Amino acid sequence: MRQIKVVVPEEDLDGVLAVLDDESIDYVVTQSATAEETVLLEFPLPTQAVEYILEELRAAGLDDSQYTIITATETAKTAHFNELEDRFVAGPEEDDSVAPEEIRGKALGMHRNNLTYYGLTLLSTIVATAGLLLDSPAVVVGAMVIAPQVGSALISGVGIVLDDRRMLLVGFRSQVLGFALAIGGAAAFGFLLKRGGFVSSLLSVGNVSQVASRVSPGLLTLAVAICAGAAGALALATALPVSLVGVMIAAALVPAAAAVGIGIAWGSPNIALGAGLLLLVNAVAVNLSAFAVLWYLGYRPPDWAEADGLAVLWQKWETVVTIVVLAGLLVTASTLLAGPIAFERAATESVEGVIERPEYDDVELVRVRADIGVGLGLTPSEGESVMVTVNRPVDTAYPQLPERIAAAIATETGRDVAVVVEFNDRGRAPPAADRSMTVRPNSPAI
């Protein structure tokens, strides 16, 4: 529910009040004390009705750029407010969208001062770095909770769709400087852990699950970023809360920035570049998907309808250039991702082909993870590998399985990479009535 306060010149008052009367909106008119021949008009509206009513008032001659306040209110009791709720909240004109003025205000309301924003960014990155090195998903999630990236990401998305230069600069500057601080902070924290002996400098960080999952970007990680930006924009443009979406946006950005710092601290270009590409792809995807959702919901620059054809592109060149640059970055990064994605798919098919052989009927494939370069010419010695996790009976060994998988992958992809097979022993105790003291000897090696 919203309370609207707007200053109206007396010469335009009749037309404005006629609109309110036609829409059955109850209002109060007060003589303005700040300007002669103006009045202060106040009226309550359901949130979903704000944009529609303001458009009608503008059509009636109201210039709402001079003085308009839209505030949230808990309840309203007027003669016709129930009718408005029946119409806009649960009726034929039901709609969750909010006015452009409100969406701008909500986005800017999430902007924090420099100390708060960069302080929380640094703290969340340190926590994320610790979580990655500890291989603890719970700690990584904790870092996402305190990360402030949702504000800067949505501010830039709103700035693009509304052609607001100030919001564009604030959003993109906060993101770029925030990512730089996050990477630098993670690298410094990693160096400190190594020098202090808290983490061994010989630790193979590429084999840590939480780190490795941020090194090889794929379609699933891109889907997370797209959905995060879209969900944030949808929440911002409706009456839904945005706070929970912030965790999802942080999940796409903060761990990737921490992984870049870890790669720098451990001197691993494969990790640093792979995680850096993931960070770039996710950041661009969040901004573009937020813009796309807002555009789909009908949000446009204020004077978009006043120009047609090429005139629109010329007048809104900042918006057009921003979209083109972001789309170009996403296409370029996606091109670099094409190789790893295709390799991971081929490697998975190769592994499945080996596991489906009759001699491996008792083996259950759990996961295949490919950690390779991102199209930058890195060699297998710099960390390219395929990690395969399988379940097997406790009394059976499969010493030839890694070599056979490596040969199948090399045949299918033409790339000779290291293959690591992780065996999870699986045992089963029969019911008490069927148990015997007989122990089956180990099966021959396969």
MOCORWO-V16665 format. One record per residue. N is the residue number from 0. PHI is phi as a letter, one per 30 degrees, with the letter a starting at -180 (999 if undefined). PSI is psi as a letter, one per 30 degrees, with the letter a starting at -180 (999 if undefined). OMEGA is omega as a letter, one per 40 degrees, with the letter a starting at -180 (none if undefined). Layout:
N & PHI & PSI & OMEGA
N & PHI & PSI & OMEGA
This chain:
0 & 999 & k & a
1 & b & k & i
2 & c & k & a
3 & c & k & i
4 & b & k & a
5 & b & k & i
6 & d & k & a
7 & b & k & i
8 & d & k & a
9 & d & f & a
10 & d & f & i
11 & c & f & a
12 & d & e & a
13 & d & e & i
14 & d & e & i
15 & d & e & a
16 & d & e & i
17 & d & e & i
18 & d & e & a
19 & d & e & i
20 & d & e & i
21 & d & e & a
22 & c & g & i
23 & h & h & i
24 & c & k & i
25 & d & k & a
26 & b & l & i
27 & b & k & i
28 & c & k & a
29 & b & k & i
30 & d & k & a
31 & d & k & i
32 & c & f & a
33 & c & f & a
34 & b & k & i
35 & d & l & i
36 & h & h & i
37 & b & l & i
38 & b & l & i
39 & c & k & a
40 & c & k & i
41 & b & k & i
42 & a & k & i
43 & d & k & i
44 & b & k & i
45 & d & k & a
46 & e & e & a
47 & d & f & a
48 & c & f & a
49 & d & e & a
50 & d & e & a
51 & d & e & a
52 & d & e & i
53 & d & e & i
54 & d & e & i
55 & d & e & i
56 & d & e & i
57 & d & e & i
58 & d & f & i
59 & d & g & i
60 & j & g & a
61 & d & k & i
62 & c & j & a
63 & d & g & i
64 & d & f & a
65 & d & e & a
66 & a & j & i
67 & b & k & i
68 & b & k & i
69 & b & j & a
70 & b & l & i
71 & d & k & i
72 & b & l & a
73 & d & e & a
74 & a & l & i
75 & b & k & i
76 & b & j & i
77 & b & l & a
78 & d & e & a
79 & b & g & a
80 & d & e & i
81 & d & e & i
82 & d & e & i
83 & d & e & i
84 & d & e & i
85 & d & f & a
86 & d & e & a
87 & c & f & a
88 & c & e & a
89 & b & h & a
90 & b & a & a
91 & d & f & a
92 & c & g & a
93 & e & k & a
94 & a & k & a
95 & c & f & a
96 & d & l & i
97 & c & l & a
98 & d & l & i
99 & e & e & i
100 & d & e & a
101 & d & e & i
102 & d & e & i
103 & d & e & i
104 & d & e & i
105 & d & e & a
106 & d & e & i
107 & d & f & i
108 & d & f & i
109 & d & f & i
110 & d & k & a
111 & c & l & i
112 & d & l & a
113 & e & e & a
114 & d & e & a
115 & d & e & a
116 & d & e & a
117 & d & f & i
118 & d & e & i
119 & d & e & i
120 & d & e & a
121 & d & e & a
122 & d & e & a
123 & d & e & i
124 & d & e & i
125 & d & e & i
126 & d & e & i
127 & d & e & i
128 & d & e & i
129 & d & e & i
130 & d & e & i
131 & d & e & a
132 & d & e & i
133 & d & f & a
134 & h & h & a
135 & c & j & i
136 & d & e & a
137 & d & e & i
138 & d & e & i
139 & d & e & i
140 & d & e & i
141 & d & e & i
142 & d & e & a
143 & d & e & a
144 & d & e & a
145 & c & f & a
146 & d & k & a
147 & c & g & a
148 & d & f & a
149 & d & e & a
150 & d & e & a
151 & d & e & a
152 & d & e & a
153 & d & e & i
154 & d & e & i
155 & d & e & i
156 & d & e & i
157 & d & e & i
158 & d & e & i
159 & d & e & a
160 & d & f & i
161 & c & g & i
162 & h & h & a
163 & c & j & a
164 & d & e & a
165 & d & e & i
166 & d & e & i
167 & e & e & a
168 & d & e & a
169 & d & e & a
170 & d & e & a
171 & d & e & i
172 & d & e & i
173 & d & e & a
174 & d & e & a
175 & d & e & a
176 & d & e & i
177 & d & e & i
178 & d & e & i
179 & d & e & i
180 & d & e & a
181 & d & e & i
182 & d & e & i
183 & d & e & i
184 & d & e & i
185 & d & e & i
186 & d & e & i
187 & d & e & i
188 & d & e & i
189 & d & e & i
190 & e & e & a
191 & d & e & i
192 & d & e & i
193 & d & e & a
194 & d & e & a
195 & d & f & i
196 & i & g & i
197 & d & f & i
198 & b & k & a
199 & d & k & i
200 & d & f & i
201 & d & f & i
202 & d & k & i
203 & d & j & a
204 & d & f & i
205 & d & f & i
206 & c & f & i
207 & d & k & a
208 & e & e & a
209 & d & e & i
210 & d & e & a
211 & d & e & a
212 & d & f & i
213 & c & g & a
214 & c & e & a
215 & c & i & a
216 & d & k & i
217 & b & a & a
218 & d & e & a
219 & d & e & i
220 & d & e & i
221 & d & e & i
222 & d & e & i
223 & d & e & a
224 & d & e & a
225 & d & e & a
226 & d & e & i
227 & d & e & i
228 & d & e & a
229 & d & e & i
230 & d & e & i
231 & d & e & i
232 & d & e & a
233 & d & e & i
234 & d & e & a
235 & d & e & a
236 & d & g & i
237 & b & a & i
238 & d & g & a
239 & d & l & i
240 & d & k & a
241 & c & f & a
242 & e & e & a
243 & d & e & i
244 & d & f & a
245 & e & e & i
246 & d & e & a
247 & d & e & i
248 & d & e & i
249 & d & e & i
250 & d & f & a
251 & d & f & a
252 & b & e & a
253 & d & e & i
254 & d & e & i
255 & d & e & i
256 & d & e & i
257 & d & e & i
258 & d & e & i
259 & d & e & i
260 & d & e & i
261 & d & e & i
262 & d & e & i
263 & d & e & a
264 & d & e & a
265 & c & g & i
266 & i & h & a
267 & c & j & i
268 & d & f & i
269 & d & e & i
270 & d & e & a
271 & d & e & a
272 & d & e & i
273 & d & e & i
274 & d & e & i
275 & d & e & i
276 & d & e & i
277 & e & e & i
278 & d & e & a
279 & d & e & a
280 & d & e & a
281 & d & e & i
282 & d & e & i
283 & d & e & a
284 & d & e & i
285 & d & e & a
286 & d & e & a
287 & d & e & a
288 & d & e & i
289 & d & e & i
290 & d & e & a
291 & d & e & i
292 & d & e & i
293 & d & e & i
294 & d & e & i
295 & d & e & a
296 & d & f & i
297 & j & g & i
298 & d & k & a
299 & b & l & i
300 & e & l & a
301 & e & e & a
302 & c & g & a
303 & d & e & a
304 & d & f & a
305 & d & f & i
306 & b & l & a
307 & b & l & i
308 & h & b & a
309 & d & f & i
310 & d & e & i
311 & d & e & a
312 & d & e & a
313 & d & e & a
314 & d & e & a
315 & c & h & a
316 & d & e & i
317 & d & e & i
318 & d & e & a
319 & d & e & a
320 & d & e & i
321 & d & e & a
322 & d & e & a
323 & d & e & a
324 & d & e & i
325 & d & e & i
326 & d & e & i
327 & d & e & i
328 & d & e & a
329 & d & e & i
330 & d & e & i
331 & d & e & i
332 & d & e & i
333 & d & e & i
334 & d & e & i
335 & d & f & a
336 & d & f & a
337 & e & e & a
338 & d & e & i
339 & e & e & i
340 & d & e & i
341 & d & e & i
342 & d & e & a
343 & d & e & i
344 & d & e & i
345 & d & e & i
346 & d & e & i
347 & d & e & i
348 & d & e & i
349 & d & e & i
350 & d & e & i
351 & d & e & i
352 & d & e & i
353 & d & e & a
354 & d & f & a
355 & d & f & i
356 & d & k & a
357 & e & e & a
358 & d & f & i
359 & c & h & a
360 & d & f & a
361 & d & g & a
362 & c & k & i
363 & c & k & i
364 & d & k & a
365 & c & e & a
366 & a & k & i
367 & b & k & i
368 & b & k & i
369 & c & k & i
370 & c & j & a
371 & b & l & i
372 & d & l & a
373 & c & h & i
374 & i & g & a
375 & c & g & i
376 & i & g & i
377 & d & k & a
378 & c & l & i
379 & e & e & a
380 & d & f & a
381 & c & g & i
382 & k & g & i
383 & d & k & a
384 & a & l & i
385 & b & k & i
386 & c & k & a
387 & c & k & i
388 & c & k & a
389 & b & l & i
390 & c & k & i
391 & b & l & i
392 & d & k & a
393 & d & f & a
394 & c & g & a
395 & b & k & i
396 & c & k & i
397 & b & i & a
398 & d & f & a
399 & d & f & a
400 & d & e & a
401 & e & e & a
402 & d & e & a
403 & d & e & i
404 & d & e & i
405 & d & e & i
406 & d & e & a
407 & d & e & i
408 & d & e & i
409 & d & e & i
410 & d & e & a
411 & d & e & a
412 & c & f & a
413 & i & g & a
414 & c & k & a
415 & c & j & a
416 & c & l & i
417 & d & k & i
418 & b & k & i
419 & c & k & i
420 & c & k & i
421 & c & j & a
422 & c & k & i
423 & c & j & a
424 & d & k & a
425 & b & k & i
426 & b & l & a
427 & b & k & i
428 & c & k & i
429 & d & l & i
430 & e & l & a
431 & e & e & a
432 & d & f & a
433 & c & f & a
434 & d & k & i
435 & b & l & a
436 & d & g & a
437 & d & k & i
438 & c & k & a
439 & d & k & i
440 & d & l & i
441 & e & k & i
442 & d & l & i
443 & d & l & i
444 & d & k & a
445 & b & 999 & none
